[in-house]
Amino acid sequence: MKPILAQTRMEMLLTLRRGESFVVTLGIPLLFLVFFSSIDILDDDSGYDAPIDFLAPGILALAIISTSMVSLGISTGYDRQYGSLKLLGGSPLGRQRLLIAKILSVVAIEIVQISLVIGLAFALDWSPAGGLLPGAIVLLIGSVAFAGIGLLMAGTLRAEATLALANGAYIVFLLISGIIYPLDKLPDAIERVSAALPAAAFGDALRTAFAGDAVLTSQDFFILCAWAVVLTTWAARRFKWE
């Protein structure tokens, strides 16, 4: 257990030492939450009492995407290119414990993110009607799905390509996945494509959960679960350690 904890601590330190990673994983979601909660982004018939009720679940999804896909994908991609994955995988730590350490570091950072976003959302008068358990389940499935995307890129592409593609995908998910404004504000063709993306399903499933509705039987939750299974299976089959 000690080697896993030591490697987990090292993974977290390396992640937090990257300035751009810190901004993406912590700064941007909090900044967006404050900025867009002060703007009238919703129509009168949207069904939400205030912008924060729509934004808070979407920003939680954005925070998870930034860590599970962007941060994990980029760091793993460079570890692979520099030979660190091969070296650590062949060390007494082993590949299995290395992967566990990476997973634990991602979970630890996400707990900090979730705590900060929820705390700030409550300070901005967010009052979710639903319980935390359904939301936690959706957050877990979403984290798995986007970790699959990050590891798929990291295990098949050069580190520079992973860096560019992960950041590009982050921007796409931010702009057209209903995270900071409703999908129905997009052109019809883009809306139909966006609705099938994992980010849109993630955000909408979180909104359903925090609204107190039956999220575990919702279409968005099933779409998110399907993405999680497909992406993690694909990443496992395609991942190359060197």
QUIWO-V912597 format. One record per backbone hydrogen bond with DSSP energy under -0.5 kcal/mol. NH is the residue of the N-H (numbers start at 1). CO is the residue of the C=O. E is the energy in kcal/mol with one decimal. If there is no record, write none. Layout:
# QUIWO-V912597
nh->(NH;NH)
co->(CO;CO)
e->(E;E)
This chain:
# QUIWO-V912597
nh->(5;6;7;8;9;10;11;12;13;14;15;16;17;18;18;19;22;23;24;25;26;27;28;29;30;31;32;33;34;35;36;37;38;39;41;46;53;54;54;55;56;58;59;60;61;62;63;64;65;66;67;68;69;70;71;72;73;74;75;76;77;78;79;80;81;82;83;84;85;87;88;89;90;91;94;94;95;97;98;99;100;101;102;103;104;105;106;107;108;109;110;111;112;113;114;115;116;117;118;119;120;121;122;123;124;125;126;129;130;135;136;137;138;139;140;141;142;143;144;145;146;147;148;149;150;151;152;153;154;155;156;156;157;162;163;164;165;166;167;168;169;170;171;172;173;174;175;176;177;180;185;186;191;192;193;194;195;196;196;197;201;202;203;204;205;206;207;208;209;210;211;212;213;215;217;218;222;223;224;225;226;227;228;229;230;231;232;233;234;235;236;237;238;239;240)
co->(1;2;3;4;5;6;7;8;9;10;11;12;13;14;15;17;18;19;20;21;22;22;23;24;26;27;28;29;30;31;32;33;35;36;39;43;50;50;51;51;52;54;55;56;57;58;59;60;61;62;63;64;65;65;66;67;69;70;71;72;73;74;75;76;77;78;80;79;79;83;84;85;86;88;88;91;89;93;94;95;96;97;98;99;100;101;102;103;104;105;106;107;108;109;110;111;112;113;114;115;116;117;118;119;120;122;121;210;210;131;132;133;134;135;136;137;138;139;140;141;142;143;144;145;146;147;148;149;150;151;152;153;153;158;159;160;161;162;163;164;165;166;167;168;169;170;171;172;173;174;182;183;187;188;189;190;191;192;193;194;197;198;199;200;201;202;203;204;205;206;207;209;208;213;214;215;218;219;220;221;222;223;224;225;226;227;228;229;230;231;232;233;234;235;155)
e->(-2.4;-2.7;-2.4;-2.6;-2.5;-2.0;-2.7;-2.2;-2.2;-2.5;-2.0;-2.5;-1.7;-0.7;-0.8;-0.8;-2.2;-2.1;-2.2;-2.8;-2.2;-1.3;-2.9;-0.5;-1.2;-2.5;-2.8;-2.0;-2.1;-2.6;-2.6;-1.2;-1.1;-1.1;-1.5;-1.6;-1.2;-0.8;-0.7;-2.9;-2.5;-1.0;-3.0;-2.0;-2.1;-2.3;-2.4;-2.0;-2.4;-2.2;-1.4;-3.1;-1.9;-1.6;-2.6;-2.2;-1.5;-2.6;-2.3;-2.3;-2.2;-2.2;-2.2;-2.4;-2.2;-2.5;-0.7;-1.6;-1.4;-2.3;-3.1;-2.7;-1.5;-0.8;-1.0;-0.8;-0.7;-0.6;-1.7;-2.5;-2.1;-2.2;-2.2;-2.4;-2.7;-2.3;-2.0;-2.5;-2.5;-2.1;-2.4;-2.1;-1.6;-2.5;-3.1;-2.2;-2.4;-2.9;-2.7;-2.3;-2.5;-2.7;-2.5;-1.8;-1.3;-1.7;-2.2;-1.1;-2.8;-0.8;-2.7;-2.1;-2.0;-2.5;-2.1;-2.3;-2.7;-2.2;-2.0;-2.4;-2.4;-1.9;-1.8;-1.3;-2.3;-2.8;-2.0;-2.2;-2.5;-2.3;-0.5;-0.9;-2.2;-2.5;-2.6;-2.2;-2.9;-2.8;-1.8;-2.3;-2.9;-2.0;-1.9;-2.3;-2.9;-2.1;-2.3;-2.6;-0.9;-0.6;-1.4;-2.3;-2.7;-2.2;-1.6;-3.0;-2.2;-0.6;-1.1;-1.6;-1.9;-2.3;-2.6;-2.5;-2.3;-2.0;-2.1;-2.3;-2.3;-2.7;-1.3;-1.2;-1.9;-1.8;-0.8;-2.0;-1.7;-2.4;-2.4;-2.5;-2.3;-2.3;-2.3;-2.3;-2.5;-2.9;-2.0;-2.0;-2.4;-2.5;-2.3;-1.9;-2.1;-1.8;-1.4)
